[in-house]
Amino acid sequence: MKKLFLQTKPFVIPATDNKLIEEHFGKASIDAGEFSLAHMVAPPKWSEPFQTPGFDEVTYVFSGRKKIEVNGEEIILEKDQSIFIKRGTRVRYSNPFDEPCEYISVCMPAFTFVKVNRESE
């Protein structure tokens, strides 16, 4: 791999729920597995099933709000707030609000569909 990689065209991960996922670095974009960095926009009223990821995840919100359910607790992550979720934690992310939520996530090791361990709805 190169010593430097300027990302100008992130890989858009296909989604069927109208969520925008642009992976700048990670397995899908540059085949690097130590971490992934993605820019995301969750549309209003978006949600996904519970998951128990095999990676640590840090999320930082730029605008809007994101609801996080973990261990029976509901957390509302707002603009300029961040959260660290440890791998092996059962968690659910959603945006039940009327405005989009724009955020970045860093996953260590890199996000993969296999490691996310999503439950069936």
C-alpha positions as CSV (number, residue, x, y, z in Angstrom):
1,M,0.0,0.0,0.0
2,K,1.1,3.5,-0.7
3,K,2.6,5.6,2.2
4,L,0.0,8.3,1.4
5,F,-3.6,8.1,0.1
6,L,-5.6,11.2,-0.6
7,Q,-9.3,10.2,-0.8
8,T,-11.2,12.2,-3.3
9,K,-13.9,9.6,-4.2
10,P,-15.1,7.6,-1.2
11,F,-16.7,4.2,-1.8
12,V,-20.5,4.5,-1.5
13,I,-21.7,1.4,0.3
14,P,-25.0,0.2,-1.2
15,A,-27.9,0.6,1.2
16,T,-31.6,-0.2,0.7
17,D,-32.8,2.1,3.5
18,N,-31.9,5.5,2.0
19,K,-29.0,6.0,4.3
20,L,-25.9,7.4,2.7
21,I,-22.7,5.6,3.6
22,E,-19.4,6.9,2.1
23,E,-16.4,4.9,3.3
24,H,-13.3,7.0,2.9
25,F,-10.9,4.4,4.3
26,G,-11.5,0.7,5.2
27,K,-12.1,-2.7,3.6
28,A,-14.5,-1.6,0.9
29,S,-12.7,1.6,-0.2
30,I,-8.9,0.8,-0.1
31,D,-8.8,-2.7,1.3
32,A,-7.3,-1.6,4.6
33,G,-8.5,-3.6,7.6
34,E,-7.1,-2.0,10.7
35,F,-9.8,0.7,10.8
36,S,-12.6,2.3,8.7
37,L,-13.7,5.9,8.4
38,A,-17.1,6.6,7.0
39,H,-19.3,9.7,6.5
40,M,-23.0,9.0,6.9
41,V,-26.3,10.7,6.6
42,A,-29.3,8.9,8.2
43,P,-32.6,10.1,6.8
44,P,-35.5,11.1,9.1
45,K,-37.3,8.1,10.6
46,W,-34.4,5.7,9.7
47,S,-33.6,2.7,11.8
48,E,-31.7,-0.5,11.6
49,P,-31.9,-3.8,13.6
50,F,-29.9,-4.5,16.7
51,Q,-26.4,-5.6,16.1
52,T,-23.5,-7.0,18.1
53,P,-20.4,-5.8,16.2
54,G,-17.0,-7.4,16.2
55,F,-15.4,-4.0,16.2
56,D,-15.1,-0.9,18.4
57,E,-17.0,2.1,17.0
58,V,-16.6,5.9,17.6
59,T,-19.4,8.2,16.2
60,Y,-19.3,12.0,16.0
61,V,-22.4,13.9,15.0
62,F,-22.1,17.0,12.8
63,S,-25.8,17.8,12.5
64,G,-29.1,16.4,13.6
65,R,-29.6,13.7,16.3
66,K,-29.0,10.0,16.5
67,K,-30.7,7.6,18.9
68,I,-28.6,4.8,20.3
69,E,-30.1,1.9,22.3
70,V,-27.6,-0.1,24.4
71,N,-28.1,-2.3,27.5
72,G,-31.7,-1.1,27.9
73,E,-30.6,2.6,27.9
74,E,-31.5,5.2,25.2
75,I,-29.0,7.8,24.4
76,I,-29.6,10.8,22.1
77,L,-26.4,11.9,20.4
78,E,-26.6,15.5,19.3
79,K,-24.4,17.9,17.2
80,D,-20.8,18.1,18.4
81,Q,-21.2,15.0,20.7
82,S,-19.4,11.7,20.2
83,I,-19.7,8.2,21.7
84,F,-17.5,5.1,21.9
85,I,-19.2,1.7,21.7
86,K,-17.0,-1.3,22.6
87,R,-17.0,-4.4,20.3
88,G,-19.4,-7.1,21.5
89,T,-22.0,-4.7,22.8
90,R,-25.5,-5.2,21.6
91,V,-26.6,-1.9,20.1
92,R,-29.2,-0.3,17.8
93,Y,-28.9,2.9,15.9
94,S,-31.8,5.0,14.6
95,N,-32.9,8.5,13.6
96,P,-36.6,8.8,14.8
97,F,-36.5,12.5,14.3
98,D,-37.8,14.8,11.5
99,E,-34.3,16.0,10.3
100,P,-31.4,14.1,8.8
101,C,-28.5,13.2,11.0
102,E,-25.0,13.7,9.5
103,Y,-22.1,11.9,11.3
104,I,-18.8,10.1,10.9
105,S,-17.9,6.7,12.3
106,V,-14.6,5.1,12.9
107,C,-14.6,1.3,13.3
108,M,-11.6,-0.7,14.6
109,P,-10.9,-3.2,13.1
110,A,-12.6,-2.0,9.8
111,F,-16.3,-2.4,9.3
112,T,-17.5,-5.5,7.3
113,F,-21.0,-6.8,6.8
114,V,-19.8,-10.1,8.5
115,K,-18.4,-8.3,11.6
116,V,-21.5,-6.1,12.1
117,N,-23.6,-9.1,13.2
118,R,-27.0,-7.6,12.5
119,E,-30.0,-9.4,13.9
120,S,-33.0,-10.2,11.7
121,E,-35.9,-7.8,12.1
